[in-house]
Amino acid sequence: MTAEEIRSLIMAGLPCEYITVEGDGRHWSATVVSSSFASKRLVARHQLVYATLGKRMHTDEIHALSIKTFSPEEWANSTVNK
């Protein structure tokens, strides 16, 4: 998998205002901003992202994925995007 393929899969399954995916081909990190995350706890947010990747998380196509999730309001107030 490539970063662009992972990015496209997440975007196809989740409305994203902003997304970045980086990694080395096995270990990935993603920052995802979506209005779908508003009022959801961290676990529920991660489940939404994992759902977009489906079986790829279970077949080792994506060995590891670290996720940072933000609602648009949280992102606007975050020091991460500055």
N, C-alpha and C positions, 0 to 999 in steps of 0.2 A: 504494500500500500504506500501511497505517497501522501504528503501533507494535503495536496489539492484534492485527492480522492476522499480523504477523511473529511475535509472541510465541506466538500460537495454533499456527502452523505448527511452530515449534520444539518446543513442548510436545507436539504430536501425534506427533512422530517421535522424541522423546528424553525419557526420564523425567527431570524437572527438580525438584529440591528448592527451587530459587529461580531466578527469571529476571526481568530488567528489559530493556526495549527503549526506546530514546529516539532521536529524530532529527527531521529537518526535512522528511521526505517523499522525500528522495533519499539522504541520508547518514545512516547509522544506527550506533548502538553498542548492543551487547548484553552483559550479564553473565549467564552461565549457570552454574549449579551443578548437577552431575549425578554420580551414583555411576558412571555410564558412563565418566567421565573418569579414574577411579582407575587408576593405573599406565600411563596413556597419555601419550605425548609431545604437545607443543603442536600440531604439525601434524595428528596423528591426531584430536585433540579438535576442531580447527577443521573438519576434514573431516566429522566427525559432525554438526556444526551445519549446515554447508553442505548436506549431504545432505538435511536436513529441508526445505530451501528449494527444492531441485531446480532446475528450469529458470528460476525467478524470478531467480536470480543471473546467468543467461546472456541473459535477454531484457530486461534493464535495468529490470524491475519494482523491483528493489533495486539501486540504482546502486553503493552502497558500504556495507560492513558491517564495523565494527571489533568484534572479539569478545574478551572476557575470560572464560576458562574456569577453573573450580575444581572439585575433588572436594569432597564435603561436609567432609572433614577439613581440607583446605586452606582452605576458606571459613571454618570455625570459628576457624582460626588467623590469618586474614587481617586486616590493618588496613583493608581496603577496606570491610568490612561493619560496622565499628565506628562 
